[in-house]
Amino acid sequence: MADAENISNSLTHLNAQGEAHMVDVSHKVATVREAIAEGLIKMSLSTLEQIEQGNSPKGDVLGTARLAGIMAAKQTATLIPLCHPLPLSKVQVTITAERSLPGYRLQALVRTKAETGVEMEALTAVSVAALTLYDMAKALEKSMTIEAVRLLQKTGGKSGDYQRPG
């Protein structure tokens, strides 16, 4: 029991019995918090060109992926067990073609005024947008890869601001 208490004192998502639980944030002040995440989806140049020309059998690849990312950010607490449901005030998903990859760079900016941050919402938005882009274009190429999903920056909260180095 003492070991479980020591663990729970250092790990915020464990209770005194060492069991996973949702952190109580009711004592915290709601502040504006923002997070930006990004990811890449790599593909052949031919696939990129077909998507850019609107030649995907499933229709609007980028528009559908963008919308899926926005919807996913709003569902993060349903998907990630210990995330708090948050009132999101902004979700912006951008998808930019990069011929040098070749492929797309996906970014999500998520903002809230709440007691906890939106890093997971931004990461979820990017991940689901990339998965949707893959789904929409898999008839063109099944060997696409989703890579480098990561947090770029976050602002607000007790831990302060974060900017990914490089």
HELIX and SHEET records of a PDB file:
HELIX    1   1 ALA A    2  SER A   10  1                                   9    
HELIX    2   2 LEU A   45  GLU A   52  1                                   8    
HELIX    3   3 VAL A   61  LYS A   74  1                                  14    
HELIX    4   4 THR A   76  LEU A   79  1                                   4    
HELIX    5   5 GLU A  119  ALA A  137  1                                  19    
SHEET    1   A 5 LEU A  88  GLU A  98  0                                        
SHEET    2   A 5 GLY A 103  ALA A 114 -1                                        
SHEET    3   A 5 THR A  31  LYS A  42 -1                                        
SHEET    4   A 5 THR A 145  THR A 155 -1                                        
SHEET    5   A 5 TYR A 162  GLN A 163 -1                                        
END                                                                             
